[in-house]
Amino acid sequence: MGATAIATALSALVFGQEPAIAHVAMPEAELAAAVRSYEIPAGSVAAALNRLADATGAQLVYKSRLTRDLTTHGLSGAFTLEDALDRLLAGTGIGYRLTRDGRSVAIVLAQNETMRNDAGAVALPPIDVAGERERALRAAARHADGPFTPIGATDISGAALDAQRPNASDTAQLLYAAPGVDLYEAGGVSRLPALRGLADDRIKILLGGAEITSACANHMNPPLSYIDPNNVGKIEVLSGVTPVSKGGDSIAGTISVTPKPPIFANPRVASAPGLVPSVAPGVIASGSISGFFRSSNSGFGVSGTANVATEHFSLLYNGGYTRGSDYHAGDNGPKVLSTGFISENHSATLAYQNDGHLFTLRGGYQNIPYQGFVNQRMDMTYNRGYSVDAGYEGAFEWGKLEARAFWHHTAHKMGFLYDKQPANMPMNAAGTDYGYVVKAAIPLDSSNLLRIGNEFHGYHLNDWWPPIVGSMMMGPGTFWNINGGQRDHIGTFAEWEAKWSPQWTTSLGVRNDIVWMSTGDASAYDPRNPIPMGMMGMANPDATAARFFNARSHARTDVNFDMTALVRYQADETSTYELGYSRKTRSPNLYERYAFGVGGMASSMIGWFGDANGYVGNLDLKPEVAHTVSFTAAWRDPVSHDWEVKATPYFSYVENFIDADRIGGFTDKNGSWFPILQFRNHKAELYGFDLSGRGKLYEAPDVGSFTLSGVIGYVYGENLDRGDGLYHIMPLNARFALEHKLGGWSSAVELQLVDSKTHVSTARNELKTPSYGLVNLRTAYEWDAFRIDLGITNVADVRYYSPLGGFDYTNYKKTSVFGAVPGQGRSYYAGLTVKF
């Protein structure tokens, strides 16, 4: 008798009825070794388990009413079968056993507490489903991405993403709920994330494992702008003490965005009710279409996913289009000018899998015809992005191997949209990223794991400003801001994870990063200083600055060293504590080292800070070195997962922190004076805490469940040399949500509280902002293949100013009035998703 028949018969005896679902079983070795990509939406546990079984070919054995009225948060990403089951069944009270007879495997489900059924019969005992080879493969697969991911890290996926997508045009907005994350306000799809006060290039940002650099003097095209929110499958956020295997050449942490993974067919199940439809023997097709509308900026968008696959091959398409006009300020306020945008992103992924090995080839395209920037002197008038990357993941007897190669090219233009005209000053940039990553996870024994890796990231940039015919200031030649700039980075790391006892685990990592930088000669519009104008001359300091710059060597080499040490103590199933120290290093970017213009016009075109000041590069900059200590305490409900609390105080001392010092100033056409600052090294410190938690308040079959969650964050940053505040540090802030779930309904009332910002950077004329509170409402209903979302943001239509919103330059240009950028007023939104 085969395993399927045995498991079915045992289920009938133990549970007193036929099992709910019966799928064809798969060979044990393949089940144990395979790391598969899953995309299982939130919803009923039964539907999710059916989809899991269809993907793996394993048989499900359980009593049908065991899963009645139970829901799951879903699953997105690549996991072993055990990891997938752990995540799908978390908080349901259901446990599982993998059972074997001969070469086939079944998944037997029962109540988690005792693994007994209603009649008191003991469920099947656990049976080893893997030999020595399979055990090594499974260990490598389970450890390659952790388990020693710091407990303060945040994963955003499944239901958490679904709830945020209808109100997010920018992928960075999906990070709002993560502890320690704040956002610099910028364009509609170009916000810049900050981790515990450190932002932008200080963060390692990965898109599907690839690095993309902002090819813009104002960082208008940051990495997260190149992926549509609806194409995101999972986001991992690591702040502060970050393992060396998770990134180098950064001091703040890592944000890793994983696109939606391809889905493969299972030929053992030609078609199954309620699962991915079969379009031909051995071929499946699936997809979704989503649309949304937002009232405040008349924004709307559409996105879609389509997947066609066999057992071994899969072709996946993801696309999204979104646009919005200028939004309205709160308190029935006026339009906030220069906030409109259009953006579209497309990608196609071809994947092949076989016997625990996965190959992917992905191509991407982005088109942003325009994007307004209310806190910058310029706007984006053109942005095209083209990318190709190839990846491999495989499990071997010795461990797990990952490899990736990538290429990305950006063509970018800045100018002035109608809000800032009349004006004309074209600025062009072309940037190309390319590189590779090779990583291996090698289980040395049952208690020790070694991770090693090598990666290379090359970046080439041209930044030039074409002349304007007939202009005395912007001609007769081209202004070469960055001429053939090159920044190459190669990093090598080794990381050892050891489990000394059931309570104690350590992780030690070392990393070496070498950064080579250079650029060609710079040139001003006119090489003369002064520029003759009849009997008089016009000062042209950029010409002199270019001569001094070109007289010096531009080549720089930084040899950087990182290390991380983490120790974790799990006192019991309820409490875990983790202490960490890291030494992290970041070399300057091309603009920080090579932007040479010192005049008011040229320098004010440099900067991604939203303050309208002028910035000048510095050939003598040294790499930043951050020493960070953090302690995390985590408490949770180990049985029903009804509550959890995390608290993380931290402290960072940064050597050679790249801040900016005043070296002059300029008066613009409105008659106001703005400082010109040069990037310089300083000593700095940052400290604060992150506190997050979640708890189920009440649950009953007739009324559903009520859960309260919250995040509180505080960070203080100071330039120790000047005794001045660091720029764009978020004051004390909190987010709370009361969520309700009943069947297909999920709703929430959200409260956001932000303290006044009084500790500012006086060197940069940073604006102070008042405190405020916002209330948001959202609800969603999901049934069969449909999901509808409705919500209201800023319910009370409060006039507020984000502490990281920057200077309202567009309004200043029209009125000469200084002020912070107002936040968005009350907005209604609606979204609809259809899956097929």
Long-range contacts (C-beta under 8 A, 24 or more apart in sequence): 2-101, 2-102, 2-104, 3-59, 3-99, 3-100, 3-101, 3-102, 3-103, 3-104, 3-105, 3-106, 4-59, 4-104, 4-106, 6-101, 7-59, 7-61, 7-99, 7-101, 7-106, 7-108, 8-61, 10-61, 10-124, 11-61, 11-62, 11-63, 11-108, 13-121, 14-117, 14-119, 14-121, 14-123, 14-124, 15-62, 15-63, 15-117, 16-63, 16-117, 16-118, 16-119, 17-63, 17-64, 19-60, 19-61, 19-62, 19-63, 19-64, 20-46, 20-60, 20-62, 20-63, 20-64, 20-66, 20-67, 21-46, 21-49, 21-50, 21-53, 21-60, 21-62, 22-59, 22-60, 22-61, 23-53, 23-54, 23-57, 23-58, 23-59, 23-60, 23-268, 23-269, 23-272, 24-57, 24-59, 24-268, 24-269, 25-57, 25-58, 25-59, 25-104, 25-105, 25-106, 26-56, 26-57, 26-58, 26-104, 26-105, 26-268, 27-103, 27-104, 27-105, 28-100, 28-103, 28-104, 28-105, 28-129, 28-130, 28-134, 29-130, 29-131, 29-133, 29-134, 30-355, 30-356, 31-56, 31-57, 31-58, 31-81, 31-98, 31-105, 31-129, 32-80, 32-81, 32-129, 32-130, 32-134, 32-135, 32-137, 32-138, 33-130, 33-134, 33-137, 33-138, 33-141, 33-355, 33-356, 33-395, 34-80, 34-81, 34-356, 34-395, 35-78, 35-79, 35-80, 35-141, 35-356, 35-358, 35-393, 35-395, 35-400, 36-78, 36-79, 36-80, 36-81, 36-84, 36-264, 36-353, 37-77, 37-78, 37-261, 37-262, 37-263, 37-264, 37-351, 37-353, 37-358, 38-75, 38-76, 38-77, 38-78, 38-79, 38-84, 38-261, 39-75, 39-76, 39-233, 39-260, 39-261, 39-263, 40-72, 40-74, 40-75, 40-76, 40-88, 41-74, 41-158, 41-162, 41-835, 42-71, 42-72, 42-73, 42-74, 42-158, 42-159, 42-162, 42-782, 43-71, 43-72, 43-74, 43-744, 43-782, 44-70, 44-71, 44-72, 45-70, 45-71, 45-72, 45-88, 45-89, 45-92, 45-94, 46-70, 47-274, 48-72, 48-74, 48-75, 48-88, 49-88, 49-109, 50-272, 50-274, 50-275, 51-275, 51-276, 52-81, 52-84, 52-85, 52-88, 53-107, 54-266, 54-269, 54-272, 54-275, 54-276, 55-263, 55-264, 55-266, 56-81, 56-266, 57-266, 57-268, 57-269, 58-105, 58-106, 58-107, 59-104, 59-105, 59-106, 59-107, 60-106, 60-107, 60-109, 61-106, 61-107, 61-108, 61-109, 62-108, 62-109, 62-110, 63-109, 63-110, 63-117, 63-118, 66-94, 66-109, 66-110, 66-111, 67-92, 67-94, 67-109, 69-701, 69-743, 70-94, 71-741, 73-158, 73-159, 73-160, 74-157, 74-158, 74-159, 75-157, 75-158, 76-157, 76-158, 76-161, 76-233, 76-234, 76-258, 76-260, 76-261, 77-157, 77-233, 77-234, 77-258, 77-261, 78-261, 78-358, 78-393, 80-138, 80-141, 80-142, 82-138, 82-142, 83-142, 90-641, 91-640, 91-641, 91-642, 93-640, 97-123, 97-124, 97-125, 97-126, 97-127, 98-126, 98-127, 98-129, 99-124, 99-126, 99-127, 99-129, 100-127, 100-128, 100-129, 105-129, 112-639, 113-639, 133-397, 136-397, 136-398, 136-399, 136-443, 137-356, 137-395, 137-396, 137-397, 137-400, 139-443, 139-446, 139-449, 140-395, 140-396, 140-398, 140-399, 140-400, 140-441, 140-442, 140-443, 141-395, 141-400, 143-400, 143-441, 143-443, 143-449, 143-497, 144-399, 144-400, 144-402, 144-439, 144-441, 144-451, 148-243, 148-497, 148-505, 148-507, 148-566, 148-568, 149-236, 149-238, 149-243, 150-238, 150-241, 150-242, 150-243, 150-566, 150-578, 150-580, 150-632, 151-568, 151-576, 151-578, 151-632, 151-634, 151-646, 152-179, 152-238, 152-239, 152-240, 152-578, 152-630, 152-632, 152-646, 152-648, 152-690, 153-236, 153-237, 153-238, 153-239, 154-178, 154-179, 154-236, 154-237, 155-234, 155-235, 155-236, 155-237, 156-234, 156-235, 156-236, 156-237, 157-233, 157-234, 157-235, 159-746, 161-229, 161-232, 161-234, 161-235, 162-780, 162-787, 163-746, 163-748, 163-778, 163-780, 163-789, 164-229, 165-229, 165-230, 165-290, 165-292, 165-831, 166-292, 166-789, 166-791, 166-829, 166-830, 166-831, 167-292, 167-294, 167-778, 167-791, 167-793, 167-829, 168-229, 169-229, 169-299, 169-301, 169-322, 169-324, 169-341, 169-343, 170-224, 170-225, 170-229, 171-224, 171-225, 171-227, 171-228, 171-229, 171-232, 171-257, 172-222, 172-224, 173-229, 174-229, 174-232, 174-235, 175-235, 175-237, 175-255, 176-735, 177-711, 177-735, 178-235, 178-237, 178-711, 179-239, 179-646, 179-648, 179-690, 179-691, 179-692, 179-711, 179-713, 180-237, 180-239, 180-240, 180-648, 180-690, 180-713, 181-237, 181-239, 182-713, 182-730, 182-733, 182-804, 183-804, 184-608, 184-609, 184-610, 184-728, 184-804, 184-806, 185-375, 185-610, 185-802, 185-804, 185-805, 185-806, 185-821, 186-219, 186-220, 186-222, 186-373, 186-375, 186-376, 186-608, 186-610, 187-220, 187-225, 187-339, 187-341, 187-371, 187-372, 187-373, 187-380, 188-297, 188-324, 188-339, 188-340, 188-341, 188-343, 188-371, 188-372, 189-225, 189-322, 189-341, 189-343, 189-368, 189-371, 190-219, 190-220, 190-221, 190-222, 190-225, 190-371, 190-373, 190-380, 191-222, 191-224, 192-219, 192-222, 192-608, 193-224, 193-255, 194-252, 194-728, 194-730, 194-804, 195-237, 195-239, 195-240, 195-252, 195-253, 195-255, 196-239, 196-240, 196-252, 196-253, 196-650, 196-652, 196-686, 196-688, 196-690, 196-715, 197-686, 197-688, 197-715, 197-717, 197-726, 197-729, 197-730, 198-251, 198-252, 198-253, 198-626, 198-652, 198-686, 199-252, 199-728, 200-608, 201-250, 201-586, 201-589, 202-250, 202-251, 202-252, 202-586, 202-624, 203-250, 203-252, 203-253, 203-254, 203-255, 204-242, 204-246, 204-247, 204-248, 204-249, 204-250, 204-253, 204-254, 204-255, 205-254, 205-255, 205-256, 205-257, 206-247, 206-254, 206-255, 206-256, 206-257, 207-257, 207-259, 208-257, 208-258, 208-259, 208-362, 208-389, 208-391, 209-256, 209-389, 209-391, 209-402, 209-404, 209-406, 209-437, 210-387, 210-389, 210-404, 210-406, 210-408, 210-433, 210-435, 211-406, 211-433, 211-435, 211-457, 212-385, 212-387, 212-408, 212-410, 212-433, 213-431, 213-433, 213-459, 213-461, 213-487, 213-589, 214-431, 214-608, 215-410, 215-412, 215-429, 215-430, 215-431, 215-461, 215-463, 216-380, 216-412, 216-414, 216-429, 216-608, 217-414, 217-427, 217-429, 217-463, 217-481, 217-591, 217-595, 217-605, 217-606, 217-607, 217-608, 218-373, 218-376, 218-378, 218-414, 218-605, 218-606, 218-607, 218-608, 219-608, 220-371, 220-373, 220-376, 220-378, 220-380, 220-383, 220-412, 220-414, 221-368, 221-380, 221-383, 221-385, 221-410, 221-412, 224-255, 224-257, 225-343, 225-366, 225-368, 226-345, 226-364, 226-366, 226-385, 226-387, 226-408, 227-257, 227-259, 227-345, 227-347, 228-303, 228-318, 228-319, 228-320, 228-322, 228-343, 228-345, 229-320, 230-290, 230-303, 230-305, 230-318, 230-320, 231-259, 231-260, 231-303, 231-305, 231-318, 231-320, 231-345, 231-347, 232-257, 232-258, 232-259, 232-260, 233-258, 233-259, 233-260, 233-261, 234-258, 239-690, 240-580, 240-582, 240-628, 240-630, 240-648, 240-650, 240-652, 241-564, 241-566, 241-580, 241-581, 241-582, 241-628, 241-629, 241-630, 241-650, 242-564, 242-582, 242-584, 243-495, 243-507, 243-509, 243-564, 243-566, 244-493, 244-494, 244-495, 244-509, 244-510, 244-511, 244-562, 244-563, 244-564, 245-439, 245-451, 245-453, 245-493, 245-495, 245-509, 248-455, 248-489, 248-491, 248-493, 248-511, 248-513, 248-560, 248-562, 248-584, 248-585, 249-457, 249-489, 249-491, 249-513, 249-515, 249-560, 249-585, 249-586, 249-587, 250-584, 250-586, 251-584, 251-585, 251-586, 251-624, 251-625, 251-626, 251-628, 251-652, 251-654, 252-626, 259-318, 259-347, 259-349, 259-362, 260-305, 260-316, 260-318, 261-316, 262-307, 262-309, 262-314, 262-315, 262-316, 262-349, 262-351, 262-360, 263-307, 263-309, 263-314, 263-316, 264-309, 264-310, 264-311, 264-312, 264-313, 264-314, 264-351, 264-353, 265-309, 265-310, 265-311, 265-314, 266-311, 267-310, 267-311, 277-836, 279-308, 282-310, 282-311, 283-308, 283-309, 283-310, 284-308, 284-309, 284-310, 285-309, 286-835, 286-836, 287-835, 287-836, 288-833, 288-834, 288-835, 288-836, 289-833, 289-834, 289-836, 290-831, 290-832, 290-833, 290-834, 291-831, 291-832, 292-789, 292-829, 292-830, 292-831, 292-832, 293-829, 293-830, 293-831, 294-324, 294-827, 294-828, 294-829, 295-827, 295-828, 295-829, 296-327, 296-328, 296-793, 296-824, 296-825, 296-826, 296-827, 297-324, 297-325, 297-326, 297-327, 297-328, 297-339, 297-340, 297-824, 297-827, 298-324, 298-325, 299-323, 299-324, 299-325, 300-324, 312-352, 312-353, 312-354, 313-350, 313-351, 313-352, 314-349, 314-350, 314-351, 314-352, 314-353, 315-348, 315-349, 315-350, 315-351, 316-348, 316-349, 316-350, 316-351, 317-346, 317-347, 317-348, 317-349, 318-345, 318-346, 318-347, 318-348, 318-349, 319-344, 319-345, 319-346, 319-347, 320-344, 320-345, 320-346, 326-372, 326-419, 327-824, 327-825, 327-827, 328-824, 328-825, 329-799, 329-822, 329-823, 329-824, 329-825, 330-794, 330-797, 330-798, 330-799, 330-800, 330-822, 330-823, 330-824, 330-825, 330-826, 331-797, 331-798, 331-799, 331-825, 332-797, 332-825, 333-799, 333-822, 333-825, 336-374, 336-808, 336-810, 336-811, 336-821, 336-822, 336-824, 337-372, 337-374, 337-419, 337-810, 337-811, 337-814, 338-372, 338-373, 338-374, 338-379, 338-417, 338-419, 338-420, 338-809, 338-810, 339-372, 339-374, 340-370, 340-371, 340-372, 340-417, 341-368, 341-370, 341-371, 341-372, 342-368, 342-369, 342-370, 342-371, 343-367, 343-368, 343-371, 344-368, 356-394, 356-395, 357-392, 357-393, 357-394, 357-395, 358-391, 358-392, 358-393, 358-394, 359-390, 359-391, 359-392, 360-390, 360-391, 360-392, 361-388, 361-389, 361-390, 361-391, 362-387, 362-388, 362-389, 362-390, 362-391, 363-387, 363-388, 364-388, 370-417, 372-417, 372-419, 372-810, 373-610, 374-806, 374-808, 374-809, 374-810, 374-811, 374-821, 375-610, 375-611, 375-612, 375-805, 375-806, 375-807, 375-808, 375-809, 375-821, 376-610, 376-612, 376-809, 377-420, 377-604, 377-605, 377-612, 377-809, 378-414, 378-415, 378-416, 378-425, 378-427, 378-605, 379-414, 379-415, 379-416, 379-417, 379-419, 379-420, 380-412, 380-413, 380-414, 381-413, 381-414, 381-415, 381-416, 381-417, 382-411, 382-412, 382-413, 383-410, 383-411, 383-412, 383-413, 384-410, 384-411, 384-412, 385-409, 385-410, 385-411, 398-442, 399-440, 399-441, 399-442, 399-443, 400-440, 400-441, 401-438, 401-439, 401-440, 402-437, 402-438, 402-439, 402-440, 403-436, 403-437, 403-438, 403-439, 404-436, 404-437, 405-435, 405-436, 406-433, 406-434, 406-435, 406-436, 407-432, 407-433, 407-434, 408-432, 408-433, 408-434, 409-433, 414-605, 419-810, 420-810, 420-813, 424-468, 425-465, 425-468, 425-474, 425-605, 426-465, 426-466, 426-468, 427-463, 427-464, 427-465, 427-605, 428-463, 428-464, 428-465, 428-466, 429-461, 429-462, 429-463, 429-464, 429-482, 430-461, 430-462, 431-459, 431-460, 431-461, 431-462, 432-459, 432-460, 432-461, 433-457, 433-458, 433-459, 434-458, 434-459, 447-498, 447-499, 447-500, 448-496, 448-497, 448-498, 448-499, 449-496, 449-497, 449-498, 450-494, 450-495, 450-496, 450-497, 451-493, 451-494, 451-495, 451-496, 451-497, 451-509, 452-493, 452-494, 452-495, 453-492, 453-493, 454-490, 454-491, 454-492, 454-493, 455-490, 455-491, 455-492, 456-488, 456-489, 456-490, 456-491, 457-488, 457-489, 457-490, 458-486, 458-487, 458-488, 458-489, 459-486, 459-487, 459-488, 459-590, 460-484, 460-485, 460-486, 461-485, 461-486, 461-487, 461-590, 465-525, 465-605, 467-525, 472-531, 472-533, 472-538, 473-525, 473-538, 473-601, 474-525, 475-525, 475-526, 476-525, 476-526, 477-523, 477-524, 477-525, 477-526, 477-527, 478-523, 478-525, 479-523, 479-524, 479-525, 479-542, 479-597, 479-602, 480-520, 480-521, 480-522, 480-523, 481-522, 481-595, 481-596, 481-597, 481-602, 481-605, 481-606, 482-519, 482-522, 482-590, 482-591, 482-594, 482-595, 483-519, 483-520, 483-521, 483-522, 483-523, 484-519, 484-520, 485-517, 485-518, 485-519, 485-520, 485-590, 485-594, 486-516, 486-517, 486-518, 486-519, 487-515, 487-516, 487-517, 487-587, 487-589, 487-590, 488-515, 488-516, 488-517, 489-513, 489-514, 489-515, 489-516, 489-587, 490-514, 493-562, 495-564, 502-570, 503-569, 503-570, 503-571, 504-567, 504-568, 504-569, 504-570, 505-567, 505-568, 505-570, 506-565, 506-566, 506-567, 506-568, 507-564, 507-565, 507-566, 507-567, 507-568, 508-563, 508-564, 508-565, 508-566, 509-562, 509-563, 509-564, 509-565, 510-561, 510-562, 510-563, 511-561, 511-562, 511-563, 512-559, 512-560, 512-561, 512-562, 513-558, 513-560, 513-561, 513-562, 513-585, 513-587, 514-557, 514-558, 514-559, 514-560, 515-556, 515-557, 515-558, 515-560, 515-587, 515-623, 516-555, 516-556, 516-557, 517-554, 517-555, 517-556, 517-557, 517-558, 517-587, 517-588, 517-590, 517-593, 517-594, 518-554, 518-555, 518-556, 519-554, 519-590, 519-594, 520-554, 521-546, 521-549, 521-550, 522-546, 522-549, 522-550, 522-594, 522-596, 524-597, 524-602, 540-599, 541-598, 541-599, 542-596, 542-597, 542-598, 542-599, 542-602, 545-596, 545-597, 545-598, 545-599, 546-596, 549-594, 549-596, 549-619, 552-619, 554-594, 554-619, 556-593, 556-619, 558-585, 558-587, 558-622, 558-623, 560-585, 560-586, 560-587, 560-623, 561-585, 573-638, 574-635, 574-636, 574-637, 574-638, 575-633, 575-634, 575-635, 576-633, 576-634, 576-635, 577-631, 577-632, 577-633, 577-634, 578-631, 578-632, 578-634, 579-629, 579-630, 579-631, 580-628, 580-629, 580-630, 580-631, 580-632, 581-627, 581-628, 581-629, 582-626, 582-627, 582-628, 583-625, 583-626, 583-627, 584-625, 584-626, 584-628, 585-623, 585-624, 585-625, 585-626, 586-623, 586-624, 586-626, 587-623, 587-624, 588-618, 588-621, 588-623, 588-658, 588-679, 591-615, 591-617, 592-617, 592-618, 592-621, 592-658, 592-679, 593-617, 593-618, 593-619, 593-621, 593-679, 594-619, 598-663, 598-664, 598-676, 599-666, 600-665, 600-666, 600-667, 600-668, 600-674, 600-676, 601-666, 603-666, 603-676, 604-666, 604-668, 604-674, 604-676, 609-727, 609-728, 609-764, 609-806, 610-805, 610-806, 610-807, 610-821, 611-727, 611-764, 611-765, 611-766, 611-806, 611-807, 612-674, 612-807, 612-809, 612-812, 613-674, 613-675, 613-676, 613-677, 613-764, 613-765, 614-665, 614-666, 614-674, 614-675, 614-676, 614-677, 615-660, 615-676, 615-677, 615-678, 615-679, 616-663, 616-676, 616-677, 616-678, 616-679, 617-678, 617-679, 618-678, 618-679, 618-680, 621-656, 621-658, 621-679, 621-680, 621-681, 622-656, 622-681, 623-656, 624-654, 624-655, 624-656, 624-657, 624-658, 624-681, 625-654, 625-655, 625-656, 626-652, 626-653, 626-654, 626-655, 627-652, 627-653, 627-654, 627-655, 628-652, 642-695, 642-696, 643-693, 643-694, 643-695, 643-696, 644-693, 644-694, 644-695, 645-691, 645-692, 645-693, 646-690, 646-691, 646-692, 646-693, 647-689, 647-690, 647-691, 648-689, 648-690, 648-691, 649-687, 649-688, 649-689, 650-687, 650-688, 650-689, 650-690, 651-685, 651-686, 651-687, 652-685, 652-686, 652-687, 653-683, 653-684, 653-685, 654-683, 654-684, 654-685, 654-686, 655-683, 656-681, 656-682, 656-683, 657-681, 657-682, 657-683, 657-684, 657-719, 658-682, 659-684, 659-719, 659-722, 659-726, 659-727, 659-763, 660-763, 660-764, 661-722, 661-763, 662-763, 670-812, 670-813, 670-816, 671-816, 672-812, 672-816, 672-818, 674-765, 675-763, 675-764, 675-765, 677-763, 677-764, 682-719, 682-720, 682-721, 682-722, 683-719, 683-720, 683-721, 684-717, 684-718, 684-719, 684-720, 684-726, 685-717, 685-718, 685-720, 686-715, 686-716, 686-717, 686-718, 686-726, 686-729, 687-715, 687-716, 688-713, 688-714, 688-715, 688-716, 689-713, 689-714, 703-742, 704-740, 704-741, 704-742, 704-743, 704-745, 705-740, 705-741, 705-742, 706-738, 706-739, 706-740, 707-738, 707-739, 707-740, 707-741, 708-736, 708-737, 708-738, 708-739, 709-736, 709-737, 709-739, 710-734, 710-735, 710-736, 710-737, 711-735, 716-759, 719-761, 722-763, 724-761, 724-762, 724-763, 725-759, 725-760, 725-761, 725-762, 725-766, 726-761, 727-760, 727-761, 727-764, 727-766, 728-761, 728-766, 728-803, 728-804, 729-759, 730-754, 730-757, 730-803, 730-804, 731-755, 731-756, 731-757, 731-758, 731-759, 731-803, 744-781, 744-782, 744-783, 745-779, 745-780, 745-781, 746-779, 746-780, 746-781, 746-782, 747-777, 747-778, 747-779, 747-780, 748-777, 748-778, 748-779, 749-775, 749-776, 749-777, 750-775, 750-776, 750-777, 750-778, 751-775, 751-776, 752-776, 754-800, 754-802, 754-803, 757-803, 767-806, 767-807, 767-818, 767-819, 767-820, 769-801, 769-802, 769-803, 769-805, 769-820, 770-800, 770-801, 772-798, 772-800, 772-801, 773-798, 774-798, 774-800, 785-834, 785-835, 785-836, 786-832, 786-833, 786-834, 786-835, 787-831, 787-832, 787-833, 787-835, 788-830, 788-831, 788-832, 788-833, 789-829, 789-830, 789-831, 789-832, 789-833, 790-828, 790-829, 790-830, 790-831, 791-828, 791-829, 791-830, 792-826, 792-827, 792-828, 792-829, 793-824, 793-826, 793-827, 793-829, 794-823, 794-824, 794-825, 794-826, 794-827, 795-826, 796-826, 797-825, 797-826, 798-823, 798-825, 799-823, 799-825
